[in-house]
Structures are given as C-alpha cells and as structure tokens.
C-alpha cells in the first residue's frame, strides 16, 4: 500500500509547477518513498525488537511528513482537495486504501 501511494504521489507531482522541482516535489517524493524504505528495513530487522520498532517509528514519521507536504500541495492548489484528503487519509488508515 505504501509503495502504491508513493507511486500515486509521484505521478500527481509530475503536474506540479517546475518552480517546485527542488522544494515541494522533491520533499513529497522523498518522504513518501521513505515510508516504503523504512517499512522494508523494519521487516528485515523484525528479529530485533528495538531495531524493528525504530524503523516502524521512522516510517510513521515519514508518513506524517508526507501528510504535511500534501497539505501544502492542496493549499497551493496543485492538488484538488478531494485528492489531497484521500491521500492524506490513506496514511492515517492503510485499510482504507483501494
């Protein structure tokens, strides 16, 4: 689910203005991809509780960062509010993903 969400954000961010290339576009792509990477690391470290939990915490922090960038994208009118809400909500409730 996190991978699909990162890919959806990637596709949508292609339509953001070029002036956002090194700020909003870069940040939202990095944070959304980092959710996936941290979940993968957590899974590989599942035998070590402390390391596993640390990576899960990092994934949650990156998800929260992605939500902030989504808010900026909506407020700057790069994303419509319904799309922004849908993506934002998927980070809160992964069971709501399509």
DAHUNOR-V276551 format. One line per field, one symbol per residue. ss: DSSP state (A for helix, B for strand, O for the rest). psi: psi as a letter, one per 40 degrees, with the letter a starting at -180 (. if undefined). burial: b if it has 24 or more other C-alpha atoms within 12 Angstrom, else e. A space follows every 50 residues. Layout:
BEGIN
ss = ???
psi = ???
burial = ???
END
This chain:
BEGIN
ss = OAAAAAAAAAAAAOOOOAAAAAAAAAAAAAAAAAAAAAAAAAAAOOOOAA AAAAAAAAAAAAAAAAAAAAAAAAAOOOOOAAAAAAAAAAAAOAAAOO
psi = ddddddddddddedeiideedecdddddddddddddddddddddedegdd dddddddddddddddddddddddddefdiiddddddddddddgeeei.
burial = ebbebbebbbebbeebeeeeeeebbebbbbbbbbbbbbbeebeeeeeeee eeeebbebbbebbbbbbbbbbbbbeeebbeeeebebbbbbbeeeeeee
END
